[in-house]
Structures are given as C-alpha cells and as structure tokens.
Amino acid sequence: MRKNKQITILIVKTGALGDVLRTTALLPPLSRAYGARIFWLTSPKAKPLLTRNPLIEKIFTAPGQIAQQFDWTLSLEEDKALAKIAQESFSKKITGVIVKDGQLSYTDDSAPYYQMSLLNPNRALANQLKSQNQKTFFELWLSILGLSNFKKSAIMRPQIFLTESERKTALNFARKHSLLNGAIGFNPGAGIRWPSKELSIEKSREVIKKLASFKKPILLLGGLEEKKRNRAISRGLKGVILPPPMPLKAFAALMEFCTVLITTDSLAFHIATALKKKVLVLIGPTSSSELDVFGKGEKIIARPCVCFYRPHCSREKSCLNAISESRVFSAVKRFL
C-alpha cells in the first residue's frame, strides 16, 4: 500500500486473547507509516483488550456490523468463516489468511509467517521452519507489512489502556491482601486450547515452595477455566493469594502490583509486556524467537521441543516440567 496517504485498514483477529493483545503492537507503525484509519473485527470476549485504544477508530464484534469495504484487510485468524469475511471486506489488498479452492490458505506476502503455521500442509516443514526462525512476531509482521525500516521504540509493544475504575478494583484487592509493596506474580496455566504450554499442578507447587524464601506474597494468576486448577496448586501453601474472578482489564490492572511475573506463553505474558513489567516467560512448545520481552525480562527456554502444534506433550515428562525450580528461582532473584 502507498505510504503517507491515509487509508482504511481492517484487522480481523478474534482470538486467542493473548494473540489479540500482541497484535496491537502493530498499530503504531501502521498508523505512522500509512496515516491509517484502523478498524478491528474481534470477539466480544476480546473487545475489552482493545477498548480505549486511540489508534482504533471502531471495534466490530460481529460481521453484520461491517457496512463498508476497506483499502487493506489484515486477515489474521485461521478460521474459514472469518477468512471469507475478510476476503469480502477489502477493496484493494488483503494480507494473511484466505480461502482458496475451498481450503484455508494464505496470501503470498504473508508466507514468512503462515508457512510456519498449521496452514502449511507440510507439517514437518512447518515445524522445521518454526524451529529455525530467529525473528520475533513483530519483526516478521513488520517485514510482511512493508515496515522493516520502522524504528523500534517504546511504543513498539502490545498496548492496553486501563481506566481508573479498573485500577481502583485492583487497588482495593491489593490493599486487602498487602500487595502494595509488590508481589511475585505466577501464571502457570495456558488456557484450555494448549495444555502442553502449562506447568503441571505438581511442578507449579514445587516452584511456589522454592519462591517462598523471597518472603513476598505470591499472586497466583489464571483465567476462569483455571480456577479449579489454581485451587489445587495453592492448597496448603502459605503466602499464596488467589484473586477472585474479575473483569479482564481489572485482572490486568492487578498485575501492576507484581514486581516480577513468572508466566507461560499466555495472555498474562502479553499483558505484562504491555504494562512494561519485568517478566520471566517459561517457553516450551512455542517458538522462543517469536516472543519478545522488550528488554524487561528473560526467556527461560526448556529443552528443544517437537510439539509446536500438539495440544498435549508427546514426551513422558514435558519439556516445561523439566525446567528446574532452581533455574526459575535464580532468574527471579536477578529481578528483585
């Protein structure tokens, strides 16, 4: 697309929540380079992550709300119905996921990213390319979008905008549980889609026991689907605080009270990077190169993983659970 001329861009990205949030890092370069008016089709569940973002002109949560075509559509959801909607929405250019001959495919310009995905019919090649990749998600997409020369700066990270009300909800909880002097955040889960990315209950308990020597409260984080699991993790352990269910961005505001966050590749990780928190990300069945801590943390990488696209680990002991508690402890110590 031609730069320095205002264009309209539609981003189609509905889930997972962490993926929606990390995609917001592309908004500043798109806005600066193209003077773009940016629209976004997402899910009702993900909408709170995008609200109040000044670079998004309008958020759609249903295809029927879209009543125009856009100069450029970024089709970023590996879903046939959404890909068709994306193809119907552009007037000049589409980049990303499309439907071709009745099957999901991708545009040529987006191959550097999607040839490493499930859309590549050659799964072995996709795994190989993903394991060999040395670029972050943002570097890959800046290149795809023709923005490789965009100077990386403080704004080149996921974006989340919290309200005073959301911060007040978190503050009230922090006061009640003596978190004002900082806590160690711990997010061992990874949602229901990728259980291979989570620490086991037993491993999570061992990590918490090791962290107890820091004499700081441990904020055990997770989504609604991890509520039962987190209760099992915390049972009988001192100094562990379980937040109650709260709105998504109040949950994000609570993370502002974490001196350091230990997390798997999950929504919590992307919120931490958006909030510029010190973060230790535990990496197993994920391309470690794609994740960026933006100079505010550290990647703790498990042994080489061969399960990029498997919801469950194929090994008797998962690579994540093979990470030693001492290794996590030492990393946390460097950031406290």
C-alpha positions as CSV (number, residue, x, y, z in Angstrom):
1,M,0.0,0.0,0.0
2,R,1.1,3.6,-0.7
3,K,2.6,5.3,2.4
4,N,1.8,8.8,3.6
5,K,-1.7,8.7,2.2
6,Q,-4.5,8.0,4.6
7,I,-6.0,4.6,4.0
8,T,-8.5,2.4,5.8
9,I,-7.4,-0.9,7.3
10,L,-9.5,-3.7,8.8
11,I,-7.8,-6.1,11.2
12,V,-9.6,-9.4,11.6
13,K,-8.3,-11.0,14.8
14,T,-10.7,-12.6,17.3
15,G,-8.6,-14.9,19.5
16,A,-6.8,-16.2,21.4
17,L,-6.9,-13.3,23.8
18,G,-3.1,-13.2,24.1
19,D,-2.7,-13.2,20.4
20,V,-5.2,-10.3,20.1
21,L,-3.3,-8.2,22.5
22,R,0.1,-8.8,21.0
23,T,-1.2,-7.8,17.6
24,T,-1.9,-4.3,19.0
25,A,1.9,-3.7,18.8
26,L,1.4,-3.3,15.0
27,L,-0.9,-0.4,15.4
28,P,1.6,2.4,15.9
29,P,3.7,1.6,12.8
30,L,0.6,1.1,10.7
31,S,-0.7,4.4,11.9
32,R,2.5,6.3,11.4
33,A,3.6,4.8,8.1
34,Y,0.2,4.9,6.3
35,G,-1.7,7.5,8.3
36,A,-4.3,4.7,8.6
37,R,-7.8,4.8,9.9
38,I,-7.8,1.4,11.6
39,F,-10.9,-0.8,12.3
40,W,-10.9,-4.2,14.1
41,L,-13.2,-7.2,13.9
42,T,-12.8,-9.2,17.1
43,S,-14.8,-11.3,19.6
44,P,-17.0,-9.9,22.4
45,K,-14.6,-11.6,24.8
46,A,-11.6,-9.9,23.4
47,K,-13.1,-6.5,22.9
48,P,-12.1,-5.1,26.4
49,L,-8.4,-5.6,25.4
50,L,-8.9,-3.1,22.5
51,T,-11.2,-0.5,24.1
52,R,-9.9,3.0,24.7
53,N,-7.0,2.4,22.2
54,P,-6.8,5.8,20.4
55,L,-5.4,4.1,17.2
56,I,-8.5,2.0,16.7
57,E,-11.4,4.0,15.1
58,K,-14.0,1.4,15.6
59,I,-14.3,-2.2,17.0
60,F,-16.7,-4.7,15.5
61,T,-17.8,-7.8,17.3
62,A,-20.0,-9.3,14.6
63,P,-19.6,-9.4,10.8
64,G,-23.0,-7.8,10.4
65,Q,-21.7,-4.6,11.9
66,I,-19.3,-4.1,9.0
67,A,-21.0,-1.9,6.4
68,Q,-18.1,-0.8,4.2
69,Q,-15.1,-2.1,2.4
70,F,-11.5,-1.3,3.4
71,D,-8.4,-0.4,1.4
72,W,-6.4,-3.1,3.1
73,T,-7.6,-6.1,5.2
74,L,-5.3,-7.9,7.5
75,S,-6.8,-11.4,7.8
76,L,-5.1,-12.9,10.9
77,E,-7.5,-15.6,12.0
78,E,-7.0,-19.2,10.9
79,D,-10.8,-19.7,10.5
80,K,-12.6,-20.4,7.3
81,A,-15.7,-18.3,8.1
82,L,-13.6,-15.3,9.2
83,A,-11.3,-15.6,6.2
84,K,-14.3,-15.4,3.9
85,I,-15.5,-12.3,5.7
86,A,-12.0,-10.8,5.3
87,Q,-12.0,-11.5,1.6
88,E,-15.4,-9.8,1.2
89,S,-14.2,-6.7,3.1
90,F,-11.2,-5.4,1.1
91,S,-11.3,-3.2,-1.9
92,K,-7.6,-3.0,-2.8
93,K,-5.4,-5.5,-0.8
94,I,-5.7,-8.4,1.6
95,T,-2.8,-9.9,3.6
96,G,-3.0,-13.1,5.6
97,V,-5.4,-15.9,5.8
98,I,-7.7,-16.6,2.8
99,V,-9.9,-19.4,1.5
100,K,-8.6,-20.8,-1.8
101,D,-10.3,-23.7,-3.6
102,G,-12.4,-24.3,-0.6
103,Q,-9.4,-24.7,1.8
104,L,-7.7,-22.3,4.2
105,S,-4.6,-20.8,2.7
106,Y,-2.6,-17.6,2.9
107,T,-1.5,-14.7,0.7
108,D,2.0,-14.8,-0.8
109,D,3.1,-11.8,1.1
110,S,2.2,-13.4,4.5
111,A,4.1,-16.6,3.8
112,P,7.1,-15.8,6.1
113,Y,4.6,-16.1,9.0
114,Y,2.0,-18.6,7.9
115,Q,4.3,-21.1,6.3
116,M,5.3,-21.9,9.9
117,S,1.7,-22.5,10.9
118,L,-0.9,-25.2,10.7
119,L,-1.9,-23.7,7.3
120,N,1.2,-25.2,5.8
121,P,0.1,-28.7,4.5
122,N,3.6,-29.9,5.1
123,R,3.6,-30.2,8.9
124,A,7.2,-31.4,9.1
125,L,8.4,-28.4,7.1
126,A,6.3,-26.0,9.2
127,N,7.9,-27.4,12.4
128,Q,11.3,-27.1,10.8
129,L,10.8,-23.5,9.7
130,K,9.4,-22.6,13.1
131,S,12.3,-24.1,15.0
132,Q,14.8,-22.3,12.7
133,N,13.1,-18.9,12.8
134,Q,15.1,-16.2,14.5
135,K,12.7,-13.3,14.2
136,T,10.1,-12.0,16.7
137,F,6.4,-11.9,15.9
138,F,6.8,-8.2,15.4
139,E,9.8,-8.4,13.1
140,L,8.1,-10.9,11.0
141,W,5.0,-8.8,10.6
142,L,6.8,-5.5,10.1
143,S,8.6,-7.2,7.1
144,I,5.3,-8.5,5.8
145,L,3.6,-5.1,6.1
146,G,6.4,-3.4,4.3
147,L,7.6,-1.6,7.5
148,S,11.0,-3.2,8.1
149,N,12.6,0.2,8.4
150,F,10.3,1.3,11.2
151,K,12.5,2.3,14.1
152,K,11.8,0.1,17.2
153,S,10.8,2.3,20.1
154,A,9.0,2.3,23.4
155,I,5.7,2.2,21.6
156,M,6.6,-1.0,19.7
157,R,5.0,-3.3,22.2
158,P,1.4,-4.6,22.9
159,Q,-0.9,-1.8,24.1
160,I,-3.5,-1.9,26.8
161,F,-5.4,1.1,28.2
162,L,-6.8,0.8,31.7
163,T,-9.4,3.0,33.3
164,E,-9.3,4.5,36.8
165,S,-12.2,2.2,37.7
166,E,-10.3,-0.9,36.7
167,R,-7.2,0.3,38.6
168,K,-9.4,1.0,41.6
169,T,-10.8,-2.5,41.6
170,A,-7.2,-3.9,41.6
171,L,-6.0,-1.4,44.2
172,N,-8.8,-2.4,46.6
173,F,-7.7,-6.0,46.3
174,A,-4.0,-5.1,46.7
175,R,-4.7,-3.2,49.9
176,K,-6.8,-6.0,51.3
177,H,-4.0,-8.6,50.7
178,S,-0.9,-6.4,51.4
179,L,0.3,-6.3,47.9
180,L,1.2,-2.6,47.8
181,N,4.9,-3.3,48.3
182,G,4.9,-5.7,45.4
183,A,4.2,-9.4,44.8
184,I,5.6,-12.2,42.7
185,G,3.1,-13.0,40.1
186,F,2.8,-16.6,38.9
187,N,0.8,-17.7,36.0
188,P,1.4,-21.4,35.4
189,G,-1.6,-22.1,33.2
190,A,-2.1,-21.5,29.5
191,G,-5.9,-21.7,28.9
192,I,-7.8,-24.7,27.6
193,R,-6.5,-24.7,24.0
194,W,-2.8,-25.5,24.6
195,P,-2.4,-27.6,27.8
196,S,1.1,-28.5,26.5
197,K,2.1,-24.9,27.3
198,E,1.2,-25.1,31.0
199,L,3.1,-26.3,34.1
200,S,1.7,-29.3,35.8
201,I,0.0,-28.8,39.2
202,E,2.8,-30.7,40.9
203,K,5.5,-28.6,39.2
204,S,3.7,-25.4,40.0
205,R,3.6,-26.3,43.7
206,E,7.3,-27.0,43.7
207,V,8.1,-23.7,42.1
208,I,6.0,-21.8,44.7
209,K,7.7,-23.6,47.5
210,K,11.1,-22.5,46.1
211,L,9.9,-18.9,45.7
212,A,8.6,-18.8,49.3
213,S,12.1,-17.9,50.5
214,F,11.8,-14.4,49.0
215,K,9.2,-13.6,51.7
216,K,6.9,-11.9,49.2
217,P,3.3,-12.6,48.6
218,I,2.8,-14.9,45.6
219,L,-0.1,-13.8,43.4
220,L,-1.4,-17.0,41.6
221,L,-3.0,-15.8,38.4
222,G,-5.2,-17.5,35.8
223,G,-8.5,-17.4,33.9
224,L,-11.8,-18.7,34.9
225,E,-11.1,-22.1,33.3
226,E,-8.0,-22.4,35.6
227,K,-9.9,-21.6,38.8
228,K,-10.2,-25.2,40.0
229,R,-6.6,-26.0,38.9
230,N,-5.2,-23.0,40.8
231,R,-7.0,-24.0,43.9
232,A,-5.3,-27.4,43.7
233,I,-2.0,-25.7,43.2
234,S,-2.3,-23.4,46.2
235,R,-3.8,-26.0,48.6
236,G,-1.9,-26.0,51.9
237,L,0.8,-23.5,50.7
238,K,1.4,-20.3,52.7
239,G,1.7,-16.9,51.2
240,V,-0.3,-17.7,48.1
241,I,-3.1,-15.3,47.1
242,L,-5.8,-16.3,44.7
243,P,-7.6,-13.4,43.1
244,P,-11.4,-13.8,42.7
245,P,-13.0,-13.7,39.2
246,M,-12.8,-10.1,38.0
247,P,-13.2,-8.3,34.7
248,L,-10.4,-8.9,32.2
249,K,-8.8,-5.4,32.4
250,A,-9.2,-5.3,36.2
251,F,-7.2,-8.6,36.1
252,A,-4.6,-6.7,34.0
253,A,-4.6,-3.8,36.5
254,L,-3.8,-6.3,39.3
255,M,-0.6,-7.3,37.5
256,E,0.7,-3.7,38.0
257,F,1.3,-4.8,41.6
258,C,3.7,-7.6,40.6
259,T,7.4,-6.8,41.0
260,V,8.1,-9.6,38.6
261,L,5.8,-12.0,36.8
262,I,6.6,-15.7,36.0
263,T,4.4,-16.9,33.3
264,T,3.9,-19.4,30.4
265,D,3.2,-18.2,26.9
266,S,-0.2,-16.9,27.7
267,L,-2.4,-13.8,27.9
268,A,-0.6,-12.9,31.2
269,F,2.7,-12.7,29.3
270,H,1.3,-10.3,26.7
271,I,-0.3,-8.1,29.4
272,A,3.0,-8.0,31.3
273,T,4.8,-6.8,28.2
274,A,2.1,-4.2,27.6
275,L,2.5,-2.9,31.2
276,K,6.3,-2.9,30.9
277,K,6.6,-5.3,33.8
278,K,9.6,-7.5,34.5
279,V,8.6,-10.9,33.1
280,L,10.1,-14.3,33.1
281,V,8.4,-16.4,30.4
282,L,8.6,-20.2,30.5
283,I,8.9,-21.4,27.0
284,G,8.2,-25.0,25.8
285,P,6.1,-25.8,22.7
286,T,6.5,-22.2,21.3
287,S,9.0,-20.5,19.1
288,S,11.1,-18.7,21.6
289,S,12.4,-16.3,18.9
290,E,8.8,-15.1,18.3
291,L,8.4,-13.9,21.9
292,D,9.8,-10.6,22.9
293,V,10.3,-9.3,26.4
294,F,11.2,-5.8,25.2
295,G,14.3,-5.6,27.4
296,K,12.2,-6.0,30.5
297,G,12.6,-9.7,31.3
298,E,14.1,-13.0,30.4
299,K,13.1,-16.1,28.5
300,I,13.5,-19.4,30.3
301,I,13.7,-21.9,27.5
302,A,13.1,-25.6,28.0
303,R,14.9,-28.3,26.1
304,P,14.2,-28.3,22.3
305,C,10.5,-29.0,21.8
306,V,9.0,-31.0,19.0
307,C,5.3,-30.4,19.9
308,F,4.6,-27.0,18.3
309,Y,1.2,-28.0,17.1
310,R,0.2,-30.6,19.6
311,P,-2.2,-29.7,22.5
312,H,-0.6,-32.4,24.6
313,C,3.1,-33.2,25.0
314,S,4.3,-36.4,23.3
315,R,7.0,-37.0,26.0
316,E,6.6,-38.8,29.3
317,K,7.8,-35.6,31.0
318,S,7.0,-32.4,29.2
319,C,9.8,-30.0,28.4
320,L,8.3,-27.3,30.6
321,N,8.1,-29.5,33.6
322,A,11.7,-30.4,33.1
323,I,12.7,-26.8,33.9
324,S,14.2,-26.8,37.4
325,E,12.8,-24.8,40.2
326,S,16.3,-23.5,40.9
327,R,16.6,-22.1,37.4
328,V,13.3,-20.1,38.0
329,F,14.5,-19.1,41.4
330,S,17.8,-17.7,40.1
331,A,16.0,-15.8,37.4
332,V,13.6,-14.2,39.8
333,K,16.4,-13.3,42.2
334,R,18.0,-11.2,39.4
335,F,14.9,-9.1,39.1
336,L,14.0,-8.5,42.7
